[in-house]
Amino acid sequence: MGGFGVFGDVHVSVDDHYVATVEVRRPPNNFFSLTLIESLGEAFRAIDAEPNARAALFCSEGKHFCAGADFSSDGGSIDADIRNADGSPRHLYDAAFDLFSTRTPAVAAVQGAAIGGGLGLACFADFRVAAPEARFSANFARLGFHHGFGLSATLPPVVGQQKALELLYTGRRIDGETAHAIGLADRLVPLADLRVEAHALAAEIAGSAPLAVASIRQTMRGDLAAKVKAATDREKHEQDWLQRTDDWREGVRAMAERRPPNFTAR
């Protein structure tokens, strides 16, 4: 088959196994932003409309899958050049709802960091294949911040409520082996084999009857976009007020200075 298209920094190709490879090309960190999520939404909607694509390999070029938001800017929540149909500024979570509304099963190949919003992006996928060197972290509380990108809805079903609480409360960073042990990574493979193994899982899905897979996915995950919408409404409200606190400013400073934060509950 071959060919397909480019959507901003997201490149898509479709192969003879009915697998679309969706590659983020913002190396080395592949920072999370509204623009990136918009591009991913466009890419996955195009794949939904492509009859020769029945599953997707979701991957990133460079050292990290997605190292989270670049907090030297506004964190990528709003881009004044992107508007909703009513003319209002488009928020990251508007784009998140559209991305989670897409229908093609996706397998994420996670190398390096999947941190913060990058973890949320990994949890968008139906499955995650990780290398032992991968690093996962819901580091929001270590920034004085509330988690986001729908992790309230996506993380507990994957790892269980208690493990989700532990990851969210502590901001702990875990490697690929630990992620596999708790169910965050569905498969653990050597880094050199990461894309091959993730593609093999996507091809296995693509080899099933497409109408049946779509039906099963609708039964099992069809309400996910609505759950993410409800979650992000709450997450945004909490993020907005926490972003005005001294603890948020201290968390961002401490991260930039690579030191433990000194939070004061103010």
N, C-alpha and C positions, 0 to 999 in steps of 0.2 A: 504494500500500500504506500507507505511513506508520505512525507510532507504533512503539513497541516497549517500551523500559523504561529504568530508571535503576538503576545498580548502584554505590552509594556515589557517588564523584565521577566515575563513568564513565557517559556518556549514549549510548544506542544508538537509532538510527532505521534503518528499512529503506525503500528507495525502489523505484520501478517498474523499475529496472534490475537488481534482485536484489542490490543492494549495501547492506550494512550499514555505516553510518557510526558508528564507535566513537570518541567524543571524550572525552578526559580534561579535566576542568574543575577544575583546581587552579591557576589563573593567579596570577602571571605565570610562575612557575618550574616548575610541575607537578612538584614534588619527588618523587623516587622513594622508596617505602616499602613495607613489607609490606602495609599496608592497601590501597594502590593496586594492587599486584600481585594481591591476593586479588580485588579488584573487577574487574580486567581478566579474570582467570580465569573469574569468574562470567559476565561479559558474553560472552566468546567461547564458553563452553559453551552459553549460551542461543542464540547465533547458530548453533552447530553443530546444534542441535535445531530450527531454524527453516527450513522448506522454501523460504521465499521469500527466503532469504539465501544467496547462492552465493559471495560474495567480500566482503571488508571493507576499508573505508578507515579507517585507524588514524591519528588526528590528536589534537592538543591545542589547547586554547583559550589564547590569550595569547601572550606574547613568545617563549617557549621550548617546544620539543617536550618535553624533560625535562632539567632542569639537574643531574640526579644526586641524590645523597642529601644531606639537610640534616645536616651533621656537628655542628651545635650540639646535636643529640640523640644517640641511639645509632647513627645512620646508617640507622635503619629496619629493622634485621635481625629484631628480635623484638618482638612486641606481646603483653604478658601477657594481654590479653583474647581472644586468638585461640589456639585449641588444636587439636591433632590429635585424631583419633578416639580415641586411647589416652590422652588427657588431657595429653600432653606439650606444652610450649610450641611453637607453630608457628613455624618459621623461614622467612625469606624464600625460601630455596631449596626448601622444600617447596612453596610457592606457585609458584615458577618452574617446577618439574617439571610441575605441573598446567596452567600456562599453555602451556608448550611441547607438551603432550599434546593441545591442541585441534587441530581439523582444517580450519577455514576459511582459505583463502588470504587473506593480508593484505598491503595496500600501505600503508606508512607515509609520511605527508607530514611532512617534517622542516623546521621553521623554527627559527631561533635555535639554542639549545644542545641537543646530544645528548651529554651529558658523563657519564663514568663509568657508573653503572648505567643512565643514559639512553641511552648508546650500546648497552649490552646489550639494552635494550628495543627500540631501533630494529632490532637484529639478530634479534629475535624474528620480525619481519615477513619475508615472502617477498621483498618488494621495497621499496626506499626511493626516494622522489622528494624531491629537496632543492632549496632555493633557494640561490643563490650566497652569501647572507648566513648560511646555516647554519654551525654550528661543531660539529665532532665531536672528541672527545678521550677516549682511554682514560687518564685522568690518575692512575691508581692509584699508579704508582711515584713520582710527584711528591708523593704523600701518605705515602710510606713504607709502601705497602700492596700487597697482591696483587690482581690483577684478579678480577672475579667475575661473577655472573649468567650463567655458562655461556659467556663470551666465549672461553674456551679451545677450545670446540667450534664456535662460530658465526662468529668473526671470520676465521680462516684460510681457510675455504672461500670466503669472499666476496672477500677482498683478496689471498690468497696467504700462504704461511707467512712469507716475508721481510718483507713490508709489515706483517703482523700483529706480528711481533717488533719492528719499528721503532716502531710506534705504542705497543706495550706497554712497551718499555724506556724510551722517551723521554717518554711522556705528552704528546707534541706535539699541539697543537690545529691542526686543518686546517679550511679553509673548504669550502663546497659544491663549488666548482670542482675543488679537489684531491681531494675525496671521489669526485667523478664520474670523475676521471682514473684513480683506482686501483680503481674498481669498487665502492666502498662505497655510493655513490649510483648507482642504475640510470638515473635521468633527472635532468637539471638544468633547472629552469624558473624564470622570474621569480617573485618572492615573491607577487605579485598573482595569479598563475595556479596557485599550488601545489596547492590543494585540487582545482581543476577538473581538472588534469592527473593527479593521483593517483587521483581518482575515475574518470577516463576509462580508466586502466589496470585498475582494479578491475572496471569495467563490461565491459571487453574480456575479462577472465578469466571473468566471470559469463556472458558470451555463449557460451562454449564448453560442450560437453556436461558437465553436472555430475558424472555418474558417471565419465566419462573423466578429468576434472580431479582428482577425488578419488583415482582409481587411480594417476594419474601422480604426484600429490603423495606418496602413500604409498610409491611406488617411490623417489622422489628424496629425501624428507625424513621418511619414516616412522620412521626410527631416531633422529631428532634428540632426542627427549625423553630416551631412554636415554643418548645421548651427553652431553646437558646434565646429567643426574643424575650420571654418572661425573665430569664436569668440576667440578660444584659441590661434590661430596664432597671433591675435592682442593683446590679454591679455598677452601672454608670452613676446612679444616685449616690452610692457610697464612695465611689472614686472621686466624684466632684467635691464633696466636702472634705475628704481626707487630703486632697491635693492642696488644700488651704492651710494645713497644719504645719507646725514646726517639725513634727516627726517626719513628715514627707520630705521636707527640705533637707533634714539631717540624713535621711536614708539615701537620697540621691547624692548628696555630698560624700557620704561615707563610701558609696559604691565607686564614685569617680576617684576617690583618694585611696581605694583599696584598703580600707580599715573597718573594724567593727563599728556599727552605729551606736550612738549614745542617745537613746530615746528618752523623752521626758513626759510623754503622755499629754503633750500640748500641741 
